[in-house]
Amino acid sequence: MSLTVLKPDLQPSAPAPAPKAPAVVVKLPTPPSPFMARLAPMLRSLATNVVPPLVMTLALLLVWQILCGKPGATLPSPLTVWTEANDLITQPFFNMGSQDIGLGWRVMVSLQRVMIGFGLAAVVGVLMGCLIGQSVWAMRGLDPIFQVLRTVPPLAWLPISLAAFRDSSPSAIFVIFITSIWPIIINTAVGIRNIPQDYRNVAAVLRLNAFEFFIRIMIPSAAPYIFTGLRIGIGLAWLAIVAAEMLTGGVGIGFFIWDAWNSSRLPDIVVALLYIGLVGFILDRIVGALGNLATRGTAAS
Amino acid sequence: MQRPYLKIDHVSRSFQRGSTSTEVLKDVTLTIDKGEYVSIIGHSGCGKSTLLNMIAGLLPVSTGAILLEDREVNAPGPDRAVVFQNHSLLPWLTVYDNVKLAVDKVFSGARSKAERHDWTMHNLDLVQMSHARDRRPSEISGGMKQRVGIARALCMEPKVLLLDEPFGALDALTRAHLQDSVMQIHASLGNTVIMITHDVDEAVLLSDRIVMLSNGPSAVVGEVLDVDLARPRKRLDLVANPQYIRARESVLRFLYERHRFVEAA
Protein backbone atom coordinates (compact mmCIF):
# COMPACT_ATOMS: atom_id res chain seq x y z
CA MET A 1 0.00 0.00 0.00
CA SER A 2 2.59 2.55 1.09
CA LEU A 3 4.87 1.67 -1.87
CA THR A 4 2.28 2.72 -4.39
CA VAL A 5 1.92 6.02 -2.55
CA LEU A 6 5.68 6.66 -2.53
CA LYS A 7 6.22 6.07 -6.23
CA PRO A 8 4.40 9.13 -7.58
CA ASP A 9 6.16 11.20 -4.89
CA LEU A 10 9.64 10.26 -6.14
CA GLN A 11 8.86 10.90 -9.76
CA PRO A 12 8.55 14.71 -9.60
CA SER A 13 11.44 15.14 -7.11
CA ALA A 14 14.00 13.37 -9.35
CA PRO A 15 14.52 16.17 -11.91
CA ALA A 16 14.72 18.78 -9.13
CA PRO A 17 18.57 18.66 -8.50
CA ALA A 18 19.29 19.24 -12.19
CA PRO A 19 19.34 23.05 -12.09
CA LYS A 20 21.77 22.95 -9.12
CA ALA A 21 24.41 20.98 -11.07
CA PRO A 22 26.18 23.94 -12.81
CA ALA A 23 26.85 25.57 -9.43
CA VAL A 24 28.74 22.47 -8.24
CA VAL A 25 30.92 22.40 -11.40
CA VAL A 26 32.11 25.95 -10.76
CA LYS A 27 33.21 25.05 -7.25
CA LEU A 28 35.46 22.16 -8.37
CA PRO A 29 38.70 24.13 -9.02
CA THR A 30 39.22 24.78 -5.30
CA PRO A 31 40.87 21.44 -4.28
CA PRO A 32 43.78 21.40 -6.81
CA SER A 33 46.24 23.24 -4.65
CA PRO A 34 49.23 20.90 -5.11
CA PHE A 35 51.07 22.19 -2.09
CA MET A 36 48.18 21.54 0.28
CA ALA A 37 47.42 18.19 -1.37
CA ARG A 38 50.96 17.03 -0.69
CA LEU A 39 51.15 18.63 2.75
CA ALA A 40 48.04 16.95 4.14
CA PRO A 41 49.29 13.33 3.98
CA MET A 42 52.70 14.45 5.20
CA LEU A 43 51.15 16.07 8.24
CA ARG A 44 49.03 13.03 8.83
CA SER A 45 52.01 10.64 8.76
CA LEU A 46 53.95 13.05 10.94
CA ALA A 47 51.12 13.00 13.45
CA THR A 48 50.89 9.19 13.48
CA ASN A 49 54.65 8.80 13.86
CA VAL A 50 55.52 11.63 16.19
CA VAL A 51 52.55 12.05 18.47
CA PRO A 52 52.63 8.62 20.19
CA PRO A 53 56.35 8.77 21.17
CA LEU A 54 55.89 12.34 22.28
CA VAL A 55 52.96 11.45 24.51
CA MET A 56 54.80 8.50 26.01
CA THR A 57 57.92 10.57 26.67
CA LEU A 58 55.90 13.20 28.45
CA ALA A 59 54.14 10.54 30.50
CA LEU A 60 57.46 8.96 31.50
CA LEU A 61 58.90 12.34 32.44
CA LEU A 62 55.83 12.98 34.56
CA VAL A 63 56.15 9.66 36.39
CA TRP A 64 59.87 10.31 36.88
CA GLN A 65 59.15 13.78 38.24
CA ILE A 66 56.56 12.43 40.67
CA LEU A 67 58.89 9.65 41.88
CA CYS A 68 62.05 11.77 42.24
CA GLY A 69 60.54 15.17 42.85
CA LYS A 70 59.81 14.76 46.55
CA PRO A 71 62.46 15.84 49.09
CA GLY A 72 64.96 13.11 50.03
CA ALA A 73 64.84 11.36 46.65
CA THR A 74 68.13 9.64 45.75
CA LEU A 75 67.98 10.45 42.03
CA PRO A 76 67.53 13.87 40.39
CA SER A 77 64.13 14.67 38.90
CA PRO A 78 63.79 15.94 35.31
CA LEU A 79 63.38 19.51 36.55
CA THR A 80 66.56 19.29 38.66
CA VAL A 81 68.43 17.91 35.66
CA TRP A 82 67.16 20.77 33.51
CA THR A 83 68.22 23.47 35.96
CA GLU A 84 71.54 21.99 37.14
CA ALA A 85 72.87 20.61 33.86
CA ASN A 86 71.42 23.34 31.70
CA ASP A 87 74.71 24.24 30.04
CA LEU A 88 75.32 20.63 29.00
CA ILE A 89 71.87 20.33 27.45
CA THR A 90 71.70 23.62 25.62
CA GLN A 91 75.35 24.01 24.57
CA PRO A 92 76.80 20.72 23.38
CA PHE A 93 79.85 22.37 21.81
CA PHE A 94 81.28 24.83 24.36
CA ASN A 95 85.00 24.66 25.01
CA MET A 96 86.41 26.15 28.22
CA GLY A 97 89.69 24.43 28.79
CA SER A 98 91.03 20.92 28.40
CA GLN A 99 88.61 19.10 30.72
CA ASP A 100 85.65 21.51 30.66
CA ILE A 101 84.18 20.89 27.23
CA GLY A 102 80.68 20.29 25.91
CA LEU A 103 79.23 16.80 25.62
CA GLY A 104 79.17 17.11 21.84
CA TRP A 105 82.96 17.25 21.80
CA ARG A 106 83.18 14.29 24.16
CA VAL A 107 80.85 12.28 21.96
CA MET A 108 83.06 13.18 18.99
CA VAL A 109 86.14 11.83 20.76
CA SER A 110 84.32 8.62 21.64
CA LEU A 111 82.96 8.30 18.12
CA GLN A 112 86.44 8.60 16.72
CA ARG A 113 87.56 5.67 18.88
CA VAL A 114 84.52 3.67 17.86
CA MET A 115 85.13 4.40 14.19
CA ILE A 116 88.71 3.15 14.37
CA GLY A 117 87.87 0.06 16.41
CA PHE A 118 84.71 -0.75 14.50
CA GLY A 119 86.31 -0.02 11.15
CA LEU A 120 89.09 -2.51 11.89
CA ALA A 121 86.53 -5.02 13.16
CA ALA A 122 84.46 -4.61 9.99
CA VAL A 123 87.40 -5.23 7.65
CA VAL A 124 88.91 -8.10 9.64
CA GLY A 125 85.50 -9.55 10.50
CA VAL A 126 84.30 -9.68 6.89
CA LEU A 127 87.55 -11.27 5.72
CA MET A 128 87.52 -13.83 8.53
CA GLY A 129 83.84 -14.51 7.89
CA CYS A 130 84.56 -15.14 4.22
CA LEU A 131 87.33 -17.55 5.16
CA ILE A 132 85.12 -19.45 7.59
CA GLY A 133 82.16 -19.46 5.22
CA GLN A 134 84.20 -20.64 2.28
CA SER A 135 86.47 -23.24 3.84
CA VAL A 136 85.01 -26.16 5.73
CA TRP A 137 88.35 -26.79 7.40
CA ALA A 138 88.63 -23.21 8.68
CA MET A 139 85.09 -23.39 9.97
CA ARG A 140 85.68 -26.61 11.88
CA GLY A 141 88.88 -25.22 13.35
CA LEU A 142 87.88 -21.68 14.18
CA ASP A 143 84.17 -21.82 14.91
CA PRO A 144 84.48 -23.43 18.38
CA ILE A 145 87.17 -20.90 19.35
CA PHE A 146 85.02 -18.00 18.24
CA GLN A 147 81.97 -19.35 20.00
CA VAL A 148 83.91 -19.36 23.27
CA LEU A 149 85.63 -16.02 22.78
CA ARG A 150 82.51 -14.14 21.77
CA THR A 151 80.93 -14.71 25.17
CA VAL A 152 83.78 -12.94 26.98
CA PRO A 153 82.45 -9.58 28.25
CA PRO A 154 84.14 -6.46 26.81
CA LEU A 155 85.61 -5.33 30.12
CA ALA A 156 87.33 -8.66 30.69
CA TRP A 157 89.53 -7.90 27.67
CA LEU A 158 90.67 -4.58 29.13
CA PRO A 159 93.38 -5.75 31.57
CA ILE A 160 94.92 -7.96 28.91
CA SER A 161 94.92 -5.22 26.30
CA LEU A 162 96.30 -2.69 28.81
CA ALA A 163 99.11 -5.11 29.55
CA ALA A 164 99.75 -5.68 25.86
CA PHE A 165 99.57 -2.10 24.57
CA ARG A 166 100.74 -0.29 27.72
CA ASP A 167 98.60 2.69 26.78
CA SER A 168 94.96 3.50 27.39
CA SER A 169 93.99 4.72 23.93
CA PRO A 170 94.91 1.65 21.86
CA SER A 171 93.51 -0.54 24.64
CA ALA A 172 90.13 1.14 24.38
CA ILE A 173 90.19 0.71 20.61
CA PHE A 174 91.15 -2.95 20.99
CA VAL A 175 88.27 -3.55 23.38
CA ILE A 176 85.86 -2.06 20.85
CA PHE A 177 87.41 -4.14 18.10
CA ILE A 178 87.23 -7.42 19.99
CA THR A 179 83.68 -6.75 21.18
CA SER A 180 82.19 -5.89 17.82
CA ILE A 181 84.02 -8.37 15.60
CA TRP A 182 82.18 -11.59 16.56
CA PRO A 183 78.75 -10.86 15.14
CA ILE A 184 80.41 -9.56 11.97
CA ILE A 185 82.42 -12.77 11.54
CA ILE A 186 79.53 -15.07 12.31
CA ASN A 187 76.97 -13.29 10.11
CA THR A 188 79.37 -12.99 7.20
CA ALA A 189 80.17 -16.70 7.43
CA VAL A 190 76.47 -17.56 7.35
CA GLY A 191 76.01 -15.26 4.36
CA ILE A 192 78.86 -16.87 2.47
CA ARG A 193 77.60 -20.36 3.25
CA ASN A 194 74.20 -19.34 1.88
CA ILE A 195 75.46 -18.23 -1.52
CA PRO A 196 73.19 -20.16 -3.90
CA GLN A 197 74.87 -22.94 -5.87
CA ASP A 198 73.59 -21.22 -9.02
CA TYR A 199 75.88 -18.24 -8.49
CA ARG A 200 78.81 -20.55 -7.83
CA ASN A 201 78.00 -22.37 -11.08
CA VAL A 202 77.90 -19.07 -12.98
CA ALA A 203 81.27 -18.16 -11.51
CA ALA A 204 82.65 -21.57 -12.44
CA VAL A 205 81.46 -21.35 -16.05
CA LEU A 206 82.93 -17.84 -16.34
CA ARG A 207 86.14 -19.05 -14.67
CA LEU A 208 86.21 -16.16 -12.22
CA ASN A 209 89.39 -16.24 -10.18
CA ALA A 210 89.36 -16.10 -6.39
CA PHE A 211 89.60 -12.32 -6.22
CA GLU A 212 86.90 -11.75 -8.85
CA PHE A 213 84.68 -14.29 -7.14
CA PHE A 214 85.16 -12.44 -3.84
CA ILE A 215 84.32 -9.02 -5.30
CA ARG A 216 81.66 -9.92 -7.88
CA ILE A 217 79.80 -12.78 -6.17
CA MET A 218 80.65 -13.28 -2.49
CA ILE A 219 80.40 -9.74 -1.18
CA PRO A 220 77.21 -8.71 -3.03
CA SER A 221 75.51 -12.04 -2.35
CA ALA A 222 76.35 -12.01 1.36
CA ALA A 223 75.77 -8.26 1.73
CA PRO A 224 72.43 -8.54 3.57
CA TYR A 225 74.01 -10.87 6.13
CA ILE A 226 77.16 -8.76 6.40
CA PHE A 227 75.14 -5.64 7.15
CA THR A 228 73.11 -7.44 9.79
CA GLY A 229 76.42 -8.32 11.44
CA LEU A 230 77.70 -4.77 11.10
CA ARG A 231 74.54 -3.41 12.65
CA ILE A 232 74.83 -5.66 15.68
CA GLY A 233 78.55 -4.90 15.78
CA ILE A 234 78.16 -1.12 15.89
CA GLY A 235 75.67 -1.48 18.74
CA LEU A 236 78.12 -3.59 20.71
CA ALA A 237 80.99 -1.22 19.90
CA TRP A 238 79.04 1.69 21.32
CA LEU A 239 78.26 -0.36 24.43
CA ALA A 240 81.92 -1.18 24.86
CA ILE A 241 83.27 2.36 24.41
CA VAL A 242 81.52 3.65 27.49
CA ALA A 243 82.76 0.77 29.62
CA ALA A 244 86.28 1.05 28.27
CA GLU A 245 86.52 4.81 28.73
CA MET A 246 85.28 4.61 32.29
CA LEU A 247 88.50 2.77 33.11
CA THR A 248 91.03 4.19 30.67
CA GLY A 249 90.20 7.87 31.21
CA GLY A 250 90.65 10.60 28.61
CA VAL A 251 88.06 12.92 27.16
CA GLY A 252 85.30 10.59 25.96
CA ILE A 253 81.69 10.41 27.05
CA GLY A 254 82.31 7.26 29.09
CA PHE A 255 85.00 8.91 31.14
CA PHE A 256 82.71 11.92 31.63
CA ILE A 257 80.17 9.69 33.38
CA TRP A 258 82.82 8.21 35.64
CA ASP A 259 84.15 11.69 36.42
CA ALA A 260 80.66 13.03 37.15
CA TRP A 261 79.99 10.11 39.47
CA ASN A 262 83.21 10.79 41.38
CA SER A 263 82.22 14.42 41.84
CA SER A 264 78.57 13.54 42.59
CA ARG A 265 77.06 15.40 39.61
CA LEU A 266 74.12 13.08 39.06
CA PRO A 267 72.21 15.44 36.72
CA ASP A 268 75.22 15.49 34.39
CA ILE A 269 75.15 11.70 34.25
CA VAL A 270 71.50 11.73 33.25
CA VAL A 271 72.26 14.13 30.39
CA ALA A 272 75.24 11.99 29.30
CA LEU A 273 73.04 8.88 29.26
CA LEU A 274 70.63 10.68 26.97
CA TYR A 275 73.48 11.61 24.63
CA ILE A 276 74.76 8.04 24.56
CA GLY A 277 71.32 6.67 23.82
CA LEU A 278 70.68 9.12 21.00
CA VAL A 279 74.10 8.61 19.41
CA GLY A 280 73.73 4.83 19.61
CA PHE A 281 70.32 5.11 17.97
CA ILE A 282 71.71 7.29 15.19
CA LEU A 283 74.67 4.95 14.60
CA ASP A 284 72.31 1.99 14.32
CA ARG A 285 70.13 3.84 11.83
CA ILE A 286 73.11 4.96 9.74
CA VAL A 287 74.44 1.39 9.38
CA GLY A 288 70.90 0.19 8.67
CA ALA A 289 70.46 2.83 5.96
CA LEU A 290 73.83 1.99 4.43
CA GLY A 291 72.77 -1.64 4.35
CA ASN A 292 69.52 -0.81 2.59
CA LEU A 293 71.42 1.29 0.08
CA ALA A 294 74.02 -1.39 -0.58
CA THR A 295 71.63 -4.33 -0.88
CA ARG A 296 69.07 -2.79 -3.20
CA GLY A 297 67.60 -5.49 -5.39
CA THR A 298 69.63 -8.25 -3.77
CA ALA A 299 66.86 -9.53 -1.55
CA ALA A 300 64.47 -10.27 -4.43
CA SER A 301 65.73 -12.70 -7.02
CA MET B 1 87.64 -40.64 -40.62
CA GLN B 2 86.60 -37.26 -39.33
CA ARG B 3 86.91 -36.83 -35.57
CA PRO B 4 83.65 -36.08 -33.76
CA TYR B 5 83.17 -32.54 -32.43
CA LEU B 6 81.86 -33.55 -29.01
CA LYS B 7 82.22 -37.11 -27.85
CA ILE B 8 80.68 -38.53 -24.71
CA ASP B 9 82.53 -41.78 -24.33
CA HIS B 10 81.17 -44.53 -22.05
CA VAL B 11 80.38 -42.06 -19.30
CA SER B 12 78.98 -43.27 -15.98
CA ARG B 13 78.23 -41.28 -12.91
CA SER B 14 77.46 -42.48 -9.42
CA PHE B 15 76.82 -40.52 -6.28
CA GLN B 16 78.22 -41.56 -2.94
CA ARG B 17 76.08 -41.04 0.08
CA GLY B 18 77.65 -42.51 3.19
CA SER B 19 78.38 -46.14 2.40
CA THR B 20 75.72 -46.48 -0.29
CA SER B 21 76.51 -45.58 -3.86
CA THR B 22 73.81 -44.96 -6.46
CA GLU B 23 74.62 -45.09 -10.12
CA VAL B 24 72.68 -42.37 -11.94
CA LEU B 25 74.00 -42.76 -15.47
CA LYS B 26 75.50 -45.90 -16.94
CA ASP B 27 77.70 -46.16 -19.96
CA VAL B 28 76.35 -43.20 -21.94
CA THR B 29 77.97 -42.86 -25.35
CA LEU B 30 77.06 -40.07 -27.76
CA THR B 31 78.76 -38.15 -30.51
CA ILE B 32 77.55 -34.71 -31.47
CA ASP B 33 78.55 -32.87 -34.63
CA LYS B 34 79.30 -29.22 -34.97
CA GLY B 35 76.18 -27.10 -35.45
CA GLU B 36 73.87 -29.87 -34.35
CA TYR B 37 70.90 -29.26 -32.06
CA VAL B 38 70.49 -32.24 -29.74
CA SER B 39 67.79 -32.65 -27.11
CA ILE B 40 68.04 -34.97 -24.17
CA ILE B 41 64.66 -36.11 -22.92
CA GLY B 42 63.59 -38.39 -20.12
CA HIS B 43 61.48 -38.57 -17.00
CA SER B 44 62.50 -36.51 -14.02
CA GLY B 45 65.26 -38.08 -11.98
CA CYS B 46 66.71 -39.98 -14.92
CA GLY B 47 69.97 -38.04 -14.84
CA LYS B 48 69.44 -35.54 -17.67
CA SER B 49 70.76 -32.66 -15.61
CA THR B 50 73.64 -34.78 -14.32
CA LEU B 51 74.68 -35.47 -17.90
CA LEU B 52 74.49 -31.77 -18.79
CA ASN B 53 76.44 -30.76 -15.70
CA MET B 54 79.14 -33.24 -16.61
CA ILE B 55 79.41 -31.81 -20.12
CA ALA B 56 79.58 -28.35 -18.54
CA GLY B 57 82.32 -29.61 -16.24
CA LEU B 58 80.39 -28.70 -13.12
CA LEU B 59 80.34 -32.37 -12.09
CA PRO B 60 83.20 -34.80 -12.60
CA VAL B 61 82.53 -38.04 -14.47
CA SER B 62 82.90 -41.26 -12.49
CA THR B 63 84.16 -43.36 -15.38
CA GLY B 64 84.56 -42.66 -19.08
CA ALA B 65 85.43 -39.33 -20.67
CA ILE B 66 83.91 -36.34 -22.40
CA LEU B 67 85.97 -34.95 -25.28
CA LEU B 68 85.34 -31.59 -26.93
CA GLU B 69 87.43 -31.20 -30.06
CA ASP B 70 89.66 -34.03 -28.81
CA ARG B 71 90.31 -32.30 -25.54
CA GLU B 72 89.06 -33.79 -22.32
CA VAL B 73 86.48 -31.82 -20.38
CA ASN B 74 87.36 -31.77 -16.70
CA ALA B 75 86.52 -28.24 -15.53
CA PRO B 76 83.82 -25.71 -16.31
CA GLY B 77 84.63 -23.02 -18.82
CA PRO B 78 83.12 -20.42 -21.15
CA ASP B 79 83.51 -22.70 -24.19
CA ARG B 80 80.57 -24.66 -22.75
CA ALA B 81 78.19 -21.91 -21.67
CA VAL B 82 75.16 -22.96 -19.68
CA VAL B 83 71.69 -21.44 -19.66
CA PHE B 84 70.40 -22.47 -16.27
CA GLN B 85 66.84 -23.55 -15.62
CA ASN B 86 66.26 -20.79 -13.08
CA HIS B 87 68.15 -18.16 -15.12
CA SER B 88 70.75 -17.62 -12.35
CA LEU B 89 71.19 -13.95 -13.15
CA LEU B 90 73.03 -12.02 -10.45
CA PRO B 91 70.29 -9.93 -8.82
CA TRP B 92 72.59 -7.07 -7.83
CA LEU B 93 73.64 -6.41 -11.43
CA THR B 94 71.56 -4.85 -14.18
CA VAL B 95 70.65 -6.81 -17.29
CA TYR B 96 73.50 -5.09 -19.12
CA ASP B 97 76.02 -5.74 -16.35
CA ASN B 98 75.06 -9.41 -16.13
CA VAL B 99 75.98 -9.90 -19.77
CA LYS B 100 78.91 -7.50 -19.55
CA LEU B 101 80.42 -9.51 -16.70
CA ALA B 102 80.68 -12.52 -19.00
CA VAL B 103 81.92 -10.45 -21.96
CA ASP B 104 84.58 -8.75 -19.84
CA LYS B 105 85.75 -12.04 -18.42
CA VAL B 106 85.93 -13.95 -21.69
CA PHE B 107 87.29 -11.18 -23.93
CA SER B 108 89.26 -9.16 -21.38
CA GLY B 109 92.50 -9.30 -23.35
CA ALA B 110 91.22 -9.78 -26.86
CA ARG B 111 88.88 -6.83 -27.33
CA SER B 112 88.88 -3.14 -26.47
CA LYS B 113 86.43 -1.58 -24.04
CA ALA B 114 84.29 -0.17 -26.84
CA GLU B 115 84.25 -3.50 -28.65
CA ARG B 116 83.17 -5.27 -25.48
CA HIS B 117 80.35 -2.77 -25.01
CA ASP B 118 79.22 -3.24 -28.62
CA TRP B 119 79.37 -7.02 -28.25
CA THR B 120 77.27 -6.87 -25.07
CA MET B 121 74.66 -4.73 -26.80
CA HIS B 122 74.75 -6.97 -29.88
CA ASN B 123 73.93 -10.02 -27.77
CA LEU B 124 71.17 -8.19 -25.92
CA ASP B 125 69.76 -7.20 -29.33
CA LEU B 126 69.93 -10.82 -30.41
CA VAL B 127 67.48 -11.81 -27.66
CA GLN B 128 65.52 -8.54 -28.00
CA MET B 129 66.41 -7.35 -24.53
CA SER B 130 68.40 -4.19 -25.20
CA HIS B 131 65.40 -2.07 -24.21
CA ALA B 132 65.71 -3.31 -20.60
CA ARG B 133 69.48 -2.98 -20.30
CA ASP B 134 69.37 -0.87 -17.14
CA ARG B 135 66.81 -2.93 -15.26
CA ARG B 136 67.61 -5.40 -12.54
CA PRO B 137 66.54 -9.05 -12.80
CA SER B 138 63.89 -8.53 -10.12
CA GLU B 139 62.22 -5.93 -12.32
CA ILE B 140 61.72 -8.07 -15.43
CA SER B 141 59.50 -11.07 -16.19
CA GLY B 142 60.56 -14.72 -16.11
CA GLY B 143 60.72 -14.96 -19.90
CA MET B 144 62.85 -11.82 -20.08
CA LYS B 145 65.23 -13.19 -17.44
CA GLN B 146 65.67 -16.35 -19.47
CA ARG B 147 66.37 -14.22 -22.57
CA VAL B 148 69.10 -12.42 -20.68
CA GLY B 149 70.43 -15.78 -19.51
CA ILE B 150 70.61 -16.89 -23.16
CA ALA B 151 72.36 -13.64 -24.11
CA ARG B 152 74.88 -14.17 -21.33
CA ALA B 153 75.63 -17.66 -22.63
CA LEU B 154 75.76 -16.62 -26.30
CA CYS B 155 78.12 -13.72 -25.67
CA MET B 156 80.86 -16.14 -24.60
CA GLU B 157 80.86 -17.58 -28.15
CA PRO B 158 80.71 -21.09 -26.72
CA LYS B 159 81.67 -24.14 -28.71
CA VAL B 160 78.68 -25.89 -27.20
CA LEU B 161 75.64 -24.12 -25.80
CA LEU B 162 74.08 -26.08 -22.94
CA LEU B 163 70.44 -25.41 -22.15
CA ASP B 164 69.18 -26.91 -18.89
CA GLU B 165 65.39 -27.01 -19.21
CA PRO B 166 65.55 -23.38 -20.29
CA PHE B 167 61.81 -22.92 -20.74
CA GLY B 168 60.60 -25.20 -17.94
CA ALA B 169 59.51 -22.44 -15.59
CA LEU B 170 57.70 -20.36 -18.22
CA ASP B 171 54.07 -20.22 -19.26
CA ALA B 172 53.13 -21.80 -22.60
CA LEU B 173 52.89 -18.57 -24.61
CA THR B 174 56.21 -17.18 -23.39
CA ARG B 175 57.78 -20.55 -23.97
CA ALA B 176 56.65 -20.60 -27.61
CA HIS B 177 58.10 -17.12 -28.11
CA LEU B 178 61.43 -18.12 -26.65
CA GLN B 179 61.55 -21.35 -28.64
CA ASP B 180 61.12 -19.32 -31.81
CA SER B 181 63.90 -16.99 -30.68
CA VAL B 182 66.23 -19.90 -29.98
CA MET B 183 65.44 -21.43 -33.39
CA GLN B 184 66.24 -18.13 -35.10
CA ILE B 185 69.49 -17.74 -33.21
CA HIS B 186 70.50 -21.31 -33.96
CA ALA B 187 69.71 -20.78 -37.64
CA SER B 188 71.76 -17.59 -37.89
CA LEU B 189 74.73 -18.47 -35.66
CA GLY B 190 74.89 -22.23 -36.22
CA ASN B 191 75.73 -23.03 -32.60
CA THR B 192 76.08 -26.54 -31.36
CA VAL B 193 73.32 -26.89 -28.79
CA ILE B 194 72.49 -29.52 -26.21
CA MET B 195 69.15 -29.00 -24.55
CA ILE B 196 67.61 -30.81 -21.62
CA THR B 197 63.85 -30.94 -21.76
CA HIS B 198 60.84 -32.94 -20.66
CA ASP B 199 58.57 -31.41 -23.26
CA VAL B 200 58.06 -33.71 -26.26
CA ASP B 201 56.80 -31.00 -28.61
CA GLU B 202 59.70 -28.76 -27.74
CA ALA B 203 62.19 -31.53 -28.40
CA VAL B 204 60.73 -32.40 -31.78
CA LEU B 205 60.29 -28.79 -32.85
CA LEU B 206 63.82 -27.66 -32.04
CA SER B 207 66.16 -30.61 -32.43
CA ASP B 208 68.04 -32.41 -35.13
CA ARG B 209 68.33 -35.40 -32.85
CA ILE B 210 66.51 -36.49 -29.71
CA VAL B 211 68.35 -38.61 -27.18
CA MET B 212 65.95 -40.52 -24.95
CA LEU B 213 67.19 -41.66 -21.58
CA SER B 214 65.68 -44.63 -19.80
CA ASN B 215 64.51 -44.33 -16.23
CA GLY B 216 67.08 -44.14 -13.47
CA PRO B 217 68.82 -45.37 -11.48
CA SER B 218 71.49 -46.51 -13.91
CA ALA B 219 69.85 -44.69 -16.80
CA VAL B 220 71.16 -45.52 -20.26
CA VAL B 221 70.58 -44.02 -23.70
CA GLY B 222 67.40 -45.84 -24.67
CA GLU B 223 66.94 -44.57 -28.19
CA VAL B 224 68.21 -41.82 -30.47
CA LEU B 225 65.72 -40.33 -32.90
CA ASP B 226 66.75 -38.30 -35.94
CA VAL B 227 64.30 -35.53 -36.72
CA ASP B 228 64.55 -34.96 -40.48
CA LEU B 229 62.26 -31.96 -40.64
CA ALA B 230 63.42 -29.19 -42.97
CA ARG B 231 64.44 -25.90 -41.44
CA PRO B 232 63.26 -23.24 -40.92
CA ARG B 233 60.49 -24.95 -39.04
CA LYS B 234 57.17 -23.25 -38.47
CA ARG B 235 55.20 -24.24 -35.45
CA LEU B 236 51.83 -24.03 -37.23
CA ASP B 237 52.89 -25.84 -40.39
CA LEU B 238 54.25 -28.74 -38.40
CA VAL B 239 51.01 -29.53 -36.60
CA ALA B 240 49.74 -31.53 -39.58
CA ASN B 241 53.12 -32.65 -40.89
CA PRO B 242 53.19 -36.47 -40.96
CA GLN B 243 56.92 -36.61 -40.24
CA TYR B 244 56.44 -34.40 -37.20
CA ILE B 245 53.57 -36.50 -35.97
CA ARG B 246 55.58 -39.68 -36.41
CA ALA B 247 58.57 -38.27 -34.54
CA ARG B 248 56.35 -37.03 -31.76
CA GLU B 249 54.62 -40.37 -31.52
CA SER B 250 57.82 -42.35 -31.25
CA VAL B 251 59.12 -40.14 -28.44
CA LEU B 252 55.81 -40.43 -26.61
CA ARG B 253 55.81 -44.16 -27.14
CA PHE B 254 59.29 -44.41 -25.66
CA LEU B 255 58.42 -42.29 -22.65
CA TYR B 256 55.00 -43.65 -21.81
CA GLU B 257 55.00 -47.23 -23.05
CA ARG B 258 58.47 -48.58 -22.66
CA HIS B 259 59.73 -46.40 -19.86
CA ARG B 260 56.71 -45.38 -17.93
CA PHE B 261 57.57 -43.23 -14.95
CA VAL B 262 56.66 -45.62 -12.16
CA GLU B 263 56.38 -43.15 -9.31
CA ALA B 264 53.98 -40.95 -11.26
CA ALA B 265 51.53 -43.76 -11.91
Interface residues (C-beta under 8 A of the other chain):
Chain A: P196 D198 Y199 N201 V202 A204 V205 L206 R207 L208 E212 R216 I217 P220 S221 A223 T295 R296 G297 T298 A300 S301
Chain B: A56 G57 L58 A75 P76 G77 P78 R80 A81 V82 F84 N86 S88 L90 P91 W92 L101 A102 K105 V106 R136 P137 S138 E139 M156
